[in-house]
Amino acid sequence: MKKTGFFTDERTFWHTGGIQSLVLPVGGWVQPPSAAGFAESPDSKRRFLSLLQVSGLAAKLDVRSAEPVGREDLLRIHPASYLDEFKRVSDTSGGDLGVSAPFGVGSYEIAALSAGLASAAIDAVLSGTLQNAYALSRPPGHHCLPETPMGFCLLANIPIAVEAARQKHKVERVAVVDWDVHHGNGTQTIYYEDANTLTISLHQEGCFPPGYSGGEDRGAGKGAGANINIPLLPGGGHAVYMRAFERIVIPALEAFQPELIVVASGLDASAVDPLARMNLHSNSYRAMTQSIRDAADRLCRGRLVVVHEGGYSETYVPFCGHALVEALSGETSDVVDPLLEMAELWQPSERFDALQFQLLDELAQAFRL
């Protein structure tokens, strides 16, 4: 039995945010783009999938599609008023109902399919048919608030999938680790008062939502202490992320003792991503995945699901994603990252790392880890 699943569907690549130049609507002083234009284009994801196929790694995975999530599952997270308006606009003209979350005609159904891929991946892992899984979801979900889409995210993919799993499998303690370079504000908002959901976000400080850091936001009510933000200074690289895992992420997971770990996997903390200023490379994603996989093996019988979020470098997302899936599956291939040597030379100075290490140690003490 192939132990690692990979959930994808061609229809998710057909979602569009309209004609934009990176993140700016065309018009006025903003010229039409010469190529794909919109930052959240299908190309980085399609090229990621293509590299898995050409390398032979996809043949070692259990590659599946899924059904869109139904309204009952959506209503556990999103109110009917939002779903109805999203569906109405999607059926007619497309538009933007929130903050930097444009969509075209038909995106409601595609977003439901994107959440369905995440939900099917979690269901397969909890059912025991797969050890772990990757869901190549698009559009992403971690910025989406219950009533407002945001930052390319139209539905809250991971919370929708987690709550469906809780209903079906009676799983209680779930940890969500978000290493997208932007803060997972939607997931945080949904679970801010939930003691049974540990939310951890590693993100570039002040990047998106603009100006947000969040180190002091630790949950409220019964969820006090179950929300951990790890804001990282712009420019941080491999050593900083690994220190954050060593000092905060893994100890927090061990203290929480989850029954399932879900990763919100943005591949946009790489050194060449156009929407952030961090310095990770493909081996960083390989190492973070291995660290989470080892923790899942110790804590929750290996039950780990990775759900795709951001990542906007069409050239480099495939190499970061491929390294991640190799680590997730324990399989290898002949793929060589042609940018790795250069990206390793771009790492910040020891002086910068020392400053960030000190800040991380202070955070760990504040979290009592």
Secondary structure, DSSP 8 states (H G I E B T S, - for coil): ---EEEE--GGGGG----SEEBTEESBTTB---SSS-BSS-SHHHHHHHHHHHHHT-GGGSEEE------HHHHHTTS-HHHHHHHHHHHHHT-B-SSBS--B-TTHHHHHHHHHHHHHHHHHHHHHTS-SEEEE--SS--TT--SS--BTTB-S-HHHHHHHHHHHHH----EEEEE-SSS--HHHHHHHTT-TTEEEEEEEETTTTTTT---TT----GGGTT-EEEEEE-TT-BHHHHHHHIIIIIHHHHHHH--SEEEEEE----BTT-TT---BB-HHHHHHHHHHHHHHHHHHSTT-EEEEE-----TTTHHHHHHHHHHHHHT---S---TTHHHHHHT---HHHHHHHHHHHHHHHHHTT-
